[in-house]
């Protein structure tokens, strides 16, 4: 197997001419014969027993060529790309130009390569970092969320339904007196005011007590996902069984002990403040990084092949599908529910994919220019981290992830560090609540007019 030629036919596009020697090809043909003969019926021979020469004479010399080419093509292509020293990101087509047992086979492959990148400035850039501040109100809001999560659900006795209550009820919907699919349920639980049902439904539940039977009249939205119901007037017969309310725990030291490892409410609040500060600090640092990266990709020049953007979108779609499956759905179900076509769905990732590709290309160029390389110790530590994340041994992880890929990702991180370390980071002014306007002073004339308007005793 060898590379016969490599020709630059267009920007980021090369044509490779690759040959496979005769002996390797004959061996592959023989292997294809042995694989397929068990399924072939040859007159005069028991199934699977006909000699290779007889089969080729009967069906033609090339009967096993396709399988032989398929067996050899991948390795031959990879070896040729490596020999040519090309960084390939896609392939357009492959054409066999010569084939035979006595000469092997030769094929041409058109490949797309990573673009040449010209960087603008990437050192001594400037960015603004937001001041990190956690207010008492934010800490209290988190405490209240914790109370909500630990609230007791109790039955509301002898009172009317209010927003925030969970109503337990039966319902049956009809359109022009005719029930419709999905319009009936028993002992359904609904938090009033949550907006879970179509507009107007929950509002008409308010003011009723457990035991009440009443009708709710609504109109389905014109853009409702079930087309047969869109825009239709409907009546729901309701039987309200029960109203449930949340009883929040008292805000004291006992609450802190119940929901955390802390003995006092004050210590719990301190911990919440610390974690919120760390989170905000991380977000502020990420925003600084985003500002710097935006400047770098704005200053770079590159003719980026379309296939790189499409590949990035492919990965995003696959990741989206995986996350759906973790929730018990899949991409096909999602498409049916939203009514989107795949082409339209892919477009939603386009902007993000373009930016992702540009960022990677720019940072890889910085790695190249600055000759950045992670240490062996850093690579080993990254393998240990990956092993911990995936609940595998380091040896198992190394079988699945090449050290070269880990080194590339770590080098990218070094490039980001270099950009940040050389940047000038300014602190944004601390945001303050707008000051209240002082009350306007009344003029003497206004005071006199006000006196005249006041009723006399």
N, C-alpha and C positions, 0 to 999 in steps of 0.2 A: 504494500500500500504506500503510495507516494503522491506528493503534490507536484503536478507537472507545471502549473503556472498560476499566477495570481494577478489579475488585471483590474485596475481601478476604472470602472466603467461610468461612474457618476459620483456625485458627492455622497459620501458615506455608503458607497455601494461597490462591491467587488465581485468579479466572476472568478471562481476557482475551477481549475481543471484538475480532476483527481483520478488516479488510476489504481486498479487492484490487479495484482499479478495473476498470471494464469493458474499457478499451482493453488493459491488460496481460493480462487474461484472454483476450480475443479473440486477441491475438498468440500466447499460449501454446497455445490451441486449434489455431490454424493450424500451429504448429510440431509439435504432436502428430499432426495430419493428415499432414504431410509425412514424419514418422518412420514412421508405420504403414501408409500407403497402399501401399507396395511389397509388403506381405504380404497385402493384401486382394483378394478376388475379387468384382468387381462385374459383374453381367450386362450385356452390351452394350459393355463396355469391356475393353481389354487390361489385364493385371495391372499395377497401379500407375499407371494413367492416368485413373482416374475423378476428376472434379472434386469438390472438398470439398462443395459444396452438394448434389450428387447423393448422395454417401455419407451425409451427414447426413439427407437426406430418406428414404433407404432404411433406415438403421439407427437413426435417431433423432438429434435435435439434440445429445444428451448423449453420443454415442458416444466423443468424445475428451475429455470433461470430467475423467475420473479422471487421465489422463496430464497434463492441463493443471494440475490442482490440485497434483499431485505435484511438478511443475516449479516452481511458485510458492510452495508452502506453506513450505518451509524458510526462504527469505529473508524472507518476510512475518512468520513467527513470530519470527525473530531480531531483526528491526527493531522489532517490537512490544515484545519483552522489554526491549530497550535503551531504547526510548522510555518505558516504564513505570518504568525504573530498578530493576528487580528482580534480585536475585542468585539465579538459578534453579538448583536442584540435581536436579530431576526433573520429569517430566510425567506426568499421569494419563491424560487422554484428549483427543480432539479431535472436534468435531461441526460439520458444515457446516449452517448455519441458512438460508442463502439462496444461490442460484446461478443464473446465466443470462448469456447473451452480452451482453444489454443492461444488466446491472447488476453484472457481475463476480461475486464470491462473498464471503460473510462466514462466518466460523467462530469457534467458541468453543474455547479451550484452557484446561484447568485445570492450573496449574503449582504446584510445591512449591518454596518458597524457603528459603534459609538462615535458621536461627532467630536471634532476638535473644538476645544473650549478656550476662548480668550477671556481672561479675567480682567476686571477693572480693579478698583481699590478694594482691598479686603483687610488691610491693617489700618490702625488709627481711625477707625470709623467712630461715629458718635451715636449715642442712644440716650433715652431718658427713662429712668426707673421710677415707677410710682412709689410714693411713700407708703409704707405698710403700717396700717393702723387697724386695730380691732376695738370697736366701740362696746360700751356696756350693753347697748341695745342688741347688738349682734350676739353677744354671749347669752343674753336673756332669751333671744329668739331660739337659740339652739337648746337651751334648757326647756323651753316650752315644747319644742319638737320632741324632746325626750319624754316629757310628761304625756304628750299625745300618744306616743308609742306604748306607754305603760299605763294608759287609762283603763279603768274598768268599764265594761258595758253593762248598764243596768236598764231595766224597763221603766219608762216614764209613766207614772200613774196619773190618770184622770186629768190630762191636759191636751191641748191642741198641738198638732204637728208644727214644728219650726224648722228653719234651715239649720243643718248640722245634725238633725235627728236621723237615725237609720230606720226607715219604714219597712215593715214586713207585711207584704200584701199579695193578693191574687189579682191578676188582671187578664182581660180578654179584649183584644182589639177587633173592631169591625170597620169596614168601609162600605157605605151604603147598606148597612145591615148584614154584610157578608164577612165572616171571619177570614183572616189571611195568615199565611205561613209565618211562624215566628212571632205571632201576636198574642200568644197565650202563655201564662206561667203561673205557678202556685208557690206561695211562701217565698216570693222574691224579695231580696234585701236591697234597698237603695238608700244611699246617703242623700238626703234632700239638700239641694243647693250645689251638688257636685257637678251638675251639667252632664251627667252620664246619659240621660234620656234626651229626646228631641226637645227643642225650645217650647216652653209653655207647659210641659207635662208636670214637672216637679213643682212649679208655682201653684198649680191647681190642687196639689196634695196638701198644701199648707192650710192650717185652720181646721183640719178634720181630726177626729179622735179615733182611738182604737175601737173597732166594732162598726164604724161607719161604712156604708155602701154608697157609692156615688159614681158619676161619670166624669171622665176627663176628655175634653175635646181639643184636638190638636190638628195641625197641618204639617205633613212631612215636608222637609226642605226640598227645593227643586233639584239640588245636587245630591240627594240622598243616594247612598251606594246601591240600595236595592231599587233598580229602575222602575219596577212595577208599582212601587209605593211613592216614588218621588212626586211631590206636589199634591198628593191626595189628602182630602180631609178624612180624619179617622176619629172614632169614639172608642174609648177604653172604659170598660166596666170594671170598677175597682172595689175590692173588699179589703179594708184595712184591718189587719189583725193586731199589730203591736207597733209601738214606737220605742226605740232604744236610744239611749243617750250615753255619752262618755262622761265618766266621773274621773276627773283628773286627780292624781295623788297630791297630797299636801307638799308644799315646797319647803322642805326642812332637811335636817341631817339624815333622817331615816330614809328619805327619798334618795339621797346621795349614796347611802349604803346599799340600797336595793338595786340601783342601776349601774353602779361602778365599784371600783376597788377602793374608793375614798370614804373616809369616815365623816367628813363634814361637807356641807354644801359649798362652803367657801373654797375648799380644796378642789372640788369638782369644777367650779367655775374657773379657777386658776388653770386647771388642766385643759379645759375647753379653750381658754384664751391662748394658751401656749400652742395648741394644735392648730387653731385658726390662724395664728400668726405665722406658723411654719407653712401652712397651706398658701396663705397670701404671698409670703415671701417667694415660694416656689413659682407661683403664678407670675409674680412681678419679674423674676429672673427669666422665665420663659418668654415673657413679652419683650424683654430686652434682646434676647436671642432672636426673636422673630423680627424685630426692627433691624438688627444687623444683617440677618440673612436676606431680608427684603432688599437692602441696599446692595448686597453682593450680586444677587441674581438680576437686579436692575442694570448693573454695570457689566454683566457678562455678555459675551457674544457666542452664539453656536447655532448651527443649522440642525435642529433636533429632528430625527426621523419620527414620523407619525407612529411607527410601530412601538416606540418607547412609551408614548402616551397611552396607547391601546393596551399594552401589557400592564401598565400601572392600574388602569381601570379594571382589567381582568382580575387583578389581585384584590382590589377593593370590593368588587362584586362577590368574589369568593368569600371574603371575610364577612361581608354582610350576610350572605347565605348561611355561613357557619354560626353567626350570632343568632340568626332566626331559628336555626335548628336547636340551639341551646334553650330556646323558649318554646319549643314544641311546634314550630312552624317550618316552612321552607320557602325558597324564592318563588316557586310556582304559585303557592297559596297567596303569598304577598302580592304578586302581580294580579291575580284574580280579584283580590279584595280591593286593591287600589285602582284597578282598571288600566294600569300602565302597560305599555309595550316595552320590550327589552331595550330597544334603541333609545327611547325616551328616558328610561331608567338609567342607562349608561351615561347619558348626557349630564345627569345630576352630579356625577363624579368628575366631570371633565376638568373644571377649574382646579380642583384639589390635586388631580393627577398631574396636570401640567406643572404646578408649583413643586410637587414632590420630586418629579424628574429633574427639574432645573436645580433644585437644592442639592440633590445627590451629585449631579454633574459638577456643580461649582465646588462642592466640598472635596470631591475626588480630585479635582484639578489642584486645589490647595495642598492636598496630601502629596500629590506628585511634585509640585513646585518646591514645597518645603521639605520633601523627603521624610515625611513623618512615618514612623514605624512604632507599633506598640512593643513592649518588652515581652519576652517569653513568660515572665512572671504574671504580667497583666493578662495575657492570653489564657494562662492556666486558671487564674482567678475567675475569668469570665466563664470558662467551662464549668467551674464549680458552682457559680451562680445559676447557670442554665440547668445544671443537674438538679439543683435544689428546687428550682421553679417547676421543672417537669417531673419531679419525684423519680429520678433515674440516677444511676451511677455515672460518674464522670466518663468511665470507659464506654458506657452505652451511648451517652451523648456524643462522644467523639466519633462513633460509628455513623451517626445521622447528620452531624454538622461538621463540615471540613474546617480544619484549623485556619485555612486560607480565608474563608468567609468571616470567621470570627475576627481575624486580624484586620480585615478590610473595615468592618464595622467599628472596631476600636480606633482605627486610624482616622475615620470620619469624626469620631468624638474628639480626637486630638486636634483636628482642624477647627472644630467649633471652639474648643478651649483657646486656641491660638487667636482666633478672631476676637473673642471676648476679652482675653488678657491684654490685647493691644488696643482695645477700644476705649474711648473716653465716655464714661457713663455719668450722666448728670442726674441729680435727684429732682424729681418733680415736686412742685410746691405742695404742701400738705393740704388736702381738700378740707374745707371747713363749711359748716352749715351756714347758709346765707343769713346775715344779720337782719334782725327785725327792723323795719323802718320805724323811726320815732314818730309818735303821734303828731300830726300837724297842729301847729299852734293856731288857735282861733283869732281872727282879727277882731278889733273892737266892734266893728259893724256887725260881724257875725254873732257876737255875744249879745248885742242889743236885739238882733232879729230873733234869736232863740228865746230871749226873755218874752218878747211879744207873743210868740207862739204858745208859751206855756199857759195852761188854764189858770185863771185867777180864782182864789178862794172867796 
